[in-house]
Amino acid sequence: MTMAVDLCRLTTRTMNVNAGHERTSKARIIHQIQLIRGITTILAL
């Protein structure tokens, strides 16, 4: 559980960095969102 929370924090940090490069990393942002959804699903179970 702690690992998932740390991963979530890291993902959020990465997304904030990506927001500054929106045009070049939209695919990466989409991937990060999918990752968060996956983590949320795991935590919900």
N, CA, C, O and CB atoms as a CASP TS submission, in Angstrom:
PFRMAT TS
TARGET T0000
AUTHOR 0000-0000-0000
METHOD Language model
MODEL 1
PARENT N/A
ATOM      1  N   MET     1       0.839  -1.209   0.000  1.00  0.00           N
ATOM      2  CA  MET     1       0.000   0.000   0.000  1.00  0.00           C
ATOM      3  C   MET     1       0.872   1.256   0.000  1.00  0.00           C
ATOM      4  O   MET     1       0.626   2.189  -0.765  1.00  0.00           O
ATOM      5  CB  MET     1      -0.948   0.008   1.228  1.00  0.00           C
ATOM      6  N   THR     2       1.895   1.273   0.866  1.00  0.00           N
ATOM      7  CA  THR     2       2.804   2.431   0.938  1.00  0.00           C
ATOM      8  C   THR     2       3.487   2.647  -0.405  1.00  0.00           C
ATOM      9  O   THR     2       3.651   3.782  -0.851  1.00  0.00           O
ATOM     10  CB  THR     2       3.867   2.231   2.051  1.00  0.00           C
ATOM     11  N   MET     3       3.885   1.549  -1.050  1.00  0.00           N
ATOM     12  CA  MET     3       4.545   1.638  -2.347  1.00  0.00           C
ATOM     13  C   MET     3       3.628   2.280  -3.386  1.00  0.00           C
ATOM     14  O   MET     3       4.073   3.090  -4.199  1.00  0.00           O
ATOM     15  CB  MET     3       4.985   0.249  -2.816  1.00  0.00           C
ATOM     16  N   ALA     4       2.360   1.917  -3.355  1.00  0.00           N
ATOM     17  CA  ALA     4       1.386   2.474  -4.295  1.00  0.00           C
ATOM     18  C   ALA     4       1.212   3.971  -4.067  1.00  0.00           C
ATOM     19  O   ALA     4       1.092   4.738  -5.023  1.00  0.00           O
ATOM     20  CB  ALA     4       0.031   1.757  -4.159  1.00  0.00           C
ATOM     21  N   VAL     5       1.200   4.388  -2.806  1.00  0.00           N
ATOM     22  CA  VAL     5       1.060   5.808  -2.471  1.00  0.00           C
ATOM     23  C   VAL     5       2.283   6.581  -2.960  1.00  0.00           C
ATOM     24  O   VAL     5       2.147   7.666  -3.524  1.00  0.00           O
ATOM     25  CB  VAL     5       0.875   5.998  -0.939  1.00  0.00           C
ATOM     26  N   ASP     6       3.479   6.025  -2.747  1.00  0.00           N
ATOM     27  CA  ASP     6       4.713   6.658  -3.218  1.00  0.00           C
ATOM     28  C   ASP     6       4.703   6.778  -4.736  1.00  0.00           C
ATOM     29  O   ASP     6       5.102   7.805  -5.283  1.00  0.00           O
ATOM     30  CB  ASP     6       5.947   5.859  -2.754  1.00  0.00           C
ATOM     31  N   LEU     7       4.250   5.733  -5.412  1.00  0.00           N
ATOM     32  CA  LEU     7       4.168   5.724  -6.869  1.00  0.00           C
ATOM     33  C   LEU     7       3.188   6.792  -7.344  1.00  0.00           C
ATOM     34  O   LEU     7       3.420   7.459  -8.353  1.00  0.00           O
ATOM     35  CB  LEU     7       3.742   4.332  -7.382  1.00  0.00           C
ATOM     36  N   CYS     8       2.109   6.943  -6.618  1.00  0.00           N
ATOM     37  CA  CYS     8       1.101   7.947  -6.938  1.00  0.00           C
ATOM     38  C   CYS     8       1.693   9.355  -6.815  1.00  0.00           C
ATOM     39  O   CYS     8       1.453  10.210  -7.668  1.00  0.00           O
ATOM     40  CB  CYS     8      -0.128   7.794  -6.013  1.00  0.00           C
ATOM     41  N   ARG     9       2.461   9.590  -5.757  1.00  0.00           N
ATOM     42  CA  ARG     9       3.116  10.890  -5.559  1.00  0.00           C
ATOM     43  C   ARG     9       4.096  11.179  -6.682  1.00  0.00           C
ATOM     44  O   ARG     9       4.146  12.291  -7.207  1.00  0.00           O
ATOM     45  CB  ARG     9       3.842  10.931  -4.207  1.00  0.00           C
ATOM     46  N   LEU    10       4.878  10.163  -7.048  1.00  0.00           N
ATOM     47  CA  LEU    10       5.856  10.294  -8.123  1.00  0.00           C
ATOM     48  C   LEU    10       5.162  10.608  -9.445  1.00  0.00           C
ATOM     49  O   LEU    10       5.630  11.441 -10.222  1.00  0.00           O
ATOM     50  CB  LEU    10       6.691   9.008  -8.252  1.00  0.00           C
ATOM     51  N   THR    11       4.045   9.937  -9.690  1.00  0.00           N
ATOM     52  CA  THR    11       3.268  10.151 -10.913  1.00  0.00           C
ATOM     53  C   THR    11       2.739  11.572 -10.964  1.00  0.00           C
ATOM     54  O   THR    11       2.798  12.220 -12.009  1.00  0.00           O
ATOM     55  CB  THR    11       2.106   9.151 -11.002  1.00  0.00           C
ATOM     56  N   THR    12       2.222  12.062  -9.844  1.00  0.00           N
ATOM     57  CA  THR    12       1.699  13.425  -9.770  1.00  0.00           C
ATOM     58  C   THR    12       2.803  14.425 -10.066  1.00  0.00           C
ATOM     59  O   THR    12       2.588  15.394 -10.795  1.00  0.00           O
ATOM     60  CB  THR    12       1.082  13.700  -8.386  1.00  0.00           C
ATOM     61  N   ARG    13       3.984  14.196  -9.506  1.00  0.00           N
ATOM     62  CA  ARG    13       5.130  15.073  -9.728  1.00  0.00           C
ATOM     63  C   ARG    13       5.508  15.083 -11.211  1.00  0.00           C
ATOM     64  O   ARG    13       5.786  16.137 -11.784  1.00  0.00           O
ATOM     65  CB  ARG    13       6.333  14.624  -8.866  1.00  0.00           C
ATOM     66  N   THR    14       5.514  13.902 -11.817  1.00  0.00           N
ATOM     67  CA  THR    14       5.840  13.770 -13.246  1.00  0.00           C
ATOM     68  C   THR    14       4.826  14.523 -14.095  1.00  0.00           C
ATOM     69  O   THR    14       5.200  15.187 -15.062  1.00  0.00           O
ATOM     70  CB  THR    14       5.880  12.283 -13.662  1.00  0.00           C
ATOM     71  N   MET    15       3.556  14.425 -13.746  1.00  0.00           N
ATOM     72  CA  MET    15       2.500  15.114 -14.492  1.00  0.00           C
ATOM     73  C   MET    15       2.659  16.624 -14.403  1.00  0.00           C
ATOM     74  O   MET    15       2.423  17.330 -15.384  1.00  0.00           O
ATOM     75  CB  MET    15       1.123  14.704 -13.971  1.00  0.00           C
ATOM     76  N   ASN    16       3.058  17.128 -13.235  1.00  0.00           N
ATOM     77  CA  ASN    16       3.278  18.559 -13.072  1.00  0.00           C
ATOM     78  C   ASN    16       4.402  19.043 -13.980  1.00  0.00           C
ATOM     79  O   ASN    16       4.313  20.121 -14.568  1.00  0.00           O
ATOM     80  CB  ASN    16       3.598  18.886 -11.613  1.00  0.00           C
ATOM     81  N   VAL    17       5.462  18.240 -14.092  1.00  0.00           N
ATOM     82  CA  VAL    17       6.570  18.566 -14.989  1.00  0.00           C
ATOM     83  C   VAL    17       6.083  18.534 -16.438  1.00  0.00           C
ATOM     84  O   VAL    17       6.404  19.422 -17.228  1.00  0.00           O
ATOM     85  CB  VAL    17       7.754  17.579 -14.787  1.00  0.00           C
ATOM     86  N   ASN    18       5.314  17.512 -16.775  1.00  0.00           N
ATOM     87  CA  ASN    18       4.803  17.361 -18.141  1.00  0.00           C
ATOM     88  C   ASN    18       3.886  18.506 -18.550  1.00  0.00           C
ATOM     89  O   ASN    18       3.827  18.861 -19.728  1.00  0.00           O
ATOM     90  CB  ASN    18       4.063  16.048 -18.274  1.00  0.00           C
ATOM     91  N   ALA    19       3.176  19.080 -17.600  1.00  0.00           N
ATOM     92  CA  ALA    19       2.254  20.171 -17.890  1.00  0.00           C
ATOM     93  C   ALA    19       2.983  21.344 -18.540  1.00  0.00           C
ATOM     94  O   ALA    19       2.391  22.097 -19.314  1.00  0.00           O
ATOM     95  CB  ALA    19       1.551  20.629 -16.610  1.00  0.00           C
ATOM     96  N   GLY    20       4.263  21.497 -18.226  1.00  0.00           N
ATOM     97  CA  GLY    20       5.078  22.554 -18.822  1.00  0.00           C
ATOM     98  C   GLY    20       5.498  22.247 -20.246  1.00  0.00           C
ATOM     99  O   GLY    20       5.994  23.128 -20.949  1.00  0.00           O
ATOM    100  N   HIS    21       5.307  21.011 -20.679  1.00  0.00           N
ATOM    101  CA  HIS    21       5.701  20.595 -22.030  1.00  0.00           C
ATOM    102  C   HIS    21       4.519  19.902 -22.703  1.00  0.00           C
ATOM    103  O   HIS    21       4.660  18.829 -23.289  1.00  0.00           O
ATOM    104  CB  HIS    21       6.946  19.647 -21.986  1.00  0.00           C
ATOM    105  N   GLU    22       3.361  20.535 -22.607  1.00  0.00           N
ATOM    106  CA  GLU    22       2.106  19.892 -23.007  1.00  0.00           C
ATOM    107  C   GLU    22       2.120  19.408 -24.453  1.00  0.00           C
ATOM    108  O   GLU    22       1.658  18.305 -24.745  1.00  0.00           O
ATOM    109  CB  GLU    22       0.957  20.850 -22.813  1.00  0.00           C
ATOM    110  N   ARG    23       2.647  20.227 -25.352  1.00  0.00           N
ATOM    111  CA  ARG    23       2.604  19.877 -26.773  1.00  0.00           C
ATOM    112  C   ARG    23       3.423  18.634 -27.102  1.00  0.00           C
ATOM    113  O   ARG    23       3.066  17.865 -27.995  1.00  0.00           O
ATOM    114  CB  ARG    23       3.098  21.036 -27.599  1.00  0.00           C
ATOM    115  N   THR    24       4.529  18.441 -26.374  1.00  0.00           N
ATOM    116  CA  THR    24       5.431  17.336 -26.715  1.00  0.00           C
ATOM    117  C   THR    24       5.174  16.070 -25.909  1.00  0.00           C
ATOM    118  O   THR    24       5.737  15.021 -26.223  1.00  0.00           O
ATOM    119  CB  THR    24       6.854  17.765 -26.514  1.00  0.00           C
ATOM    120  N   SER    25       4.341  16.142 -24.880  1.00  0.00           N
ATOM    121  CA  SER    25       4.185  14.946 -24.033  1.00  0.00           C
ATOM    122  C   SER    25       2.729  14.629 -23.685  1.00  0.00           C
ATOM    123  O   SER    25       2.442  14.139 -22.593  1.00  0.00           O
ATOM    124  CB  SER    25       4.969  15.125 -22.755  1.00  0.00           C
ATOM    125  N   LYS    26       1.816  14.908 -24.612  1.00  0.00           N
ATOM    126  CA  LYS    26       0.412  14.552 -24.364  1.00  0.00           C
ATOM    127  C   LYS    26       0.251  13.054 -24.182  1.00  0.00           C
ATOM    128  O   LYS    26      -0.504  12.610 -23.318  1.00  0.00           O
ATOM    129  CB  LYS    26      -0.478  15.034 -25.512  1.00  0.00           C
ATOM    130  N   ALA    27       0.958  12.268 -24.993  1.00  0.00           N
ATOM    131  CA  ALA    27       0.884  10.811 -24.886  1.00  0.00           C
ATOM    132  C   ALA    27       1.366  10.354 -23.519  1.00  0.00           C
ATOM    133  O   ALA    27       0.803   9.434 -22.926  1.00  0.00           O
ATOM    134  CB  ALA    27       1.713  10.142 -25.993  1.00  0.00           C
ATOM    135  N   ARG    28       2.421  11.008 -23.022  1.00  0.00           N
ATOM    136  CA  ARG    28       2.976  10.648 -21.712  1.00  0.00           C
ATOM    137  C   ARG    28       1.976  10.988 -20.612  1.00  0.00           C
ATOM    138  O   ARG    28       1.809  10.219 -19.665  1.00  0.00           O
ATOM    139  CB  ARG    28       4.323  11.378 -21.463  1.00  0.00           C
ATOM    140  N   ILE    29       1.317  12.126 -20.730  1.00  0.00           N
ATOM    141  CA  ILE    29       0.312  12.528 -19.733  1.00  0.00           C
ATOM    142  C   ILE    29      -0.834  11.515 -19.718  1.00  0.00           C
ATOM    143  O   ILE    29      -1.307  11.114 -18.655  1.00  0.00           O
ATOM    144  CB  ILE    29      -0.231  13.960 -20.037  1.00  0.00           C
ATOM    145  N   ILE    30      -1.272  11.110 -20.907  1.00  0.00           N
ATOM    146  CA  ILE    30      -2.343  10.106 -20.998  1.00  0.00           C
ATOM    147  C   ILE    30      -1.911   8.820 -20.304  1.00  0.00           C
ATOM    148  O   ILE    30      -2.691   8.196 -19.585  1.00  0.00           O
ATOM    149  CB  ILE    30      -2.711   9.821 -22.481  1.00  0.00           C
ATOM    150  N   HIS    31      -0.655   8.431 -20.529  1.00  0.00           N
ATOM    151  CA  HIS    31      -0.115   7.228 -19.889  1.00  0.00           C
ATOM    152  C   HIS    31      -0.125   7.376 -18.368  1.00  0.00           C
ATOM    153  O   HIS    31      -0.477   6.437 -17.654  1.00  0.00           O
ATOM    154  CB  HIS    31       1.319   6.946 -20.388  1.00  0.00           C
ATOM    155  N   GLN    32       0.260   8.556 -17.871  1.00  0.00           N
ATOM    156  CA  GLN    32       0.278   8.802 -16.428  1.00  0.00           C
ATOM    157  C   GLN    32      -1.130   8.693 -15.847  1.00  0.00           C
ATOM    158  O   GLN    32      -1.318   8.128 -14.770  1.00  0.00           O
ATOM    159  CB  GLN    32       0.875  10.191 -16.123  1.00  0.00           C
ATOM    160  N   ILE    33      -2.118   9.233 -16.559  1.00  0.00           N
ATOM    161  CA  ILE    33      -3.512   9.168 -16.100  1.00  0.00           C
ATOM    162  C   ILE    33      -3.966   7.714 -16.016  1.00  0.00           C
ATOM    163  O   ILE    33      -4.628   7.319 -15.055  1.00  0.00           O
ATOM    164  CB  ILE    33      -4.445   9.971 -17.050  1.00  0.00           C
ATOM    165  N   GLN    34      -3.607   6.916 -17.027  1.00  0.00           N
ATOM    166  CA  GLN    34      -3.960   5.498 -17.019  1.00  0.00           C
ATOM    167  C   GLN    34      -3.301   4.791 -15.845  1.00  0.00           C
ATOM    168  O   GLN    34      -3.891   3.902 -15.231  1.00  0.00           O
ATOM    169  CB  GLN    34      -3.551   4.829 -18.340  1.00  0.00           C
ATOM    170  N   LEU    35      -2.064   5.196 -15.535  1.00  0.00           N
ATOM    171  CA  LEU    35      -1.330   4.617 -14.411  1.00  0.00           C
ATOM    172  C   LEU    35      -2.059   4.914 -13.098  1.00  0.00           C
ATOM    173  O   LEU    35      -2.218   4.024 -12.262  1.00  0.00           O
ATOM    174  CB  LEU    35       0.120   5.167 -14.364  1.00  0.00           C
ATOM    175  N   ILE    36      -2.504   6.162 -12.916  1.00  0.00           N
ATOM    176  CA  ILE    36      -3.235   6.559 -11.703  1.00  0.00           C
ATOM    177  C   ILE    36      -4.533   5.754 -11.595  1.00  0.00           C
ATOM    178  O   ILE    36      -4.893   5.292 -10.512  1.00  0.00           O
ATOM    179  CB  ILE    36      -3.542   8.092 -11.715  1.00  0.00           C
ATOM    180  N   ARG    37      -5.230   5.588 -12.719  1.00  0.00           N
ATOM    181  CA  ARG    37      -6.470   4.801 -12.713  1.00  0.00           C
ATOM    182  C   ARG    37      -6.196   3.377 -12.271  1.00  0.00           C
ATOM    183  O   ARG    37      -6.968   2.789 -11.514  1.00  0.00           O
ATOM    184  CB  ARG    37      -7.124   4.805 -14.103  1.00  0.00           C
ATOM    185  N   GLY    38      -5.082   2.823 -12.755  1.00  0.00           N
ATOM    186  CA  GLY    38      -4.692   1.466 -12.381  1.00  0.00           C
ATOM    187  C   GLY    38      -4.415   1.357 -10.898  1.00  0.00           C
ATOM    188  O   GLY    38      -4.849   0.406 -10.249  1.00  0.00           O
ATOM    189  N   ILE    39      -3.686   2.339 -10.352  1.00  0.00           N
ATOM    190  CA  ILE    39      -3.354   2.357  -8.918  1.00  0.00           C
ATOM    191  C   ILE    39      -4.639   2.490  -8.098  1.00  0.00           C
ATOM    192  O   ILE    39      -4.816   1.800  -7.094  1.00  0.00           O
ATOM    193  CB  ILE    39      -2.370   3.528  -8.585  1.00  0.00           C
ATOM    194  N   THR    40      -5.530   3.380  -8.534  1.00  0.00           N
ATOM    195  CA  THR    40      -6.803   3.598  -7.836  1.00  0.00           C
ATOM    196  C   THR    40      -7.609   2.309  -7.788  1.00  0.00           C
ATOM    197  O   THR    40      -8.206   1.981  -6.762  1.00  0.00           O
ATOM    198  CB  THR    40      -7.621   4.711  -8.524  1.00  0.00           C
ATOM    199  N   THR    41      -7.627   1.578  -8.896  1.00  0.00           N
ATOM    200  CA  THR    41      -8.342   0.297  -8.968  1.00  0.00           C
ATOM    201  C   THR    41      -7.752  -0.699  -7.982  1.00  0.00           C
ATOM    202  O   THR    41      -8.486  -1.390  -7.276  1.00  0.00           O
ATOM    203  CB  THR    41      -8.290  -0.279 -10.397  1.00  0.00           C
ATOM    204  N   ILE    42      -6.424  -0.772  -7.933  1.00  0.00           N
ATOM    205  CA  ILE    42      -5.737  -1.691  -7.016  1.00  0.00           C
ATOM    206  C   ILE    42      -6.080  -1.333  -5.561  1.00  0.00           C
ATOM    207  O   ILE    42      -6.374  -2.217  -4.756  1.00  0.00           O
ATOM    208  CB  ILE    42      -4.191  -1.640  -7.242  1.00  0.00           C
ATOM    209  N   LEU    43      -6.040  -0.037  -5.231  1.00  0.00           N
ATOM    210  CA  LEU    43      -6.328   0.402  -3.863  1.00  0.00           C
ATOM    211  C   LEU    43      -7.799   0.164  -3.514  1.00  0.00           C
ATOM    212  O   LEU    43      -8.124  -0.136  -2.365  1.00  0.00           O
ATOM    213  CB  LEU    43      -5.975   1.893  -3.691  1.00  0.00           C
ATOM    214  N   ALA    44      -8.688   0.298  -4.505  1.00  0.00           N
ATOM    215  CA  ALA    44     -10.121   0.079  -4.279  1.00  0.00           C
ATOM    216  C   ALA    44     -10.398  -1.383  -3.932  1.00  0.00           C
ATOM    217  O   ALA    44     -11.308  -1.681  -3.158  1.00  0.00           O
ATOM    218  CB  ALA    44     -10.934   0.491  -5.524  1.00  0.00           C
ATOM    219  N   LEU    45      -9.613  -2.288  -4.505  1.00  0.00           N
ATOM    220  CA  LEU    45      -9.771  -3.711  -4.201  1.00  0.00           C
ATOM    221  C   LEU    45      -9.222  -3.982  -2.808  1.00  0.00           C
ATOM    222  O   LEU    45      -9.253  -5.122  -2.344  1.00  0.00           O
ATOM    223  CB  LEU    45      -9.051  -4.597  -5.261  1.00  0.00           C
TER
END
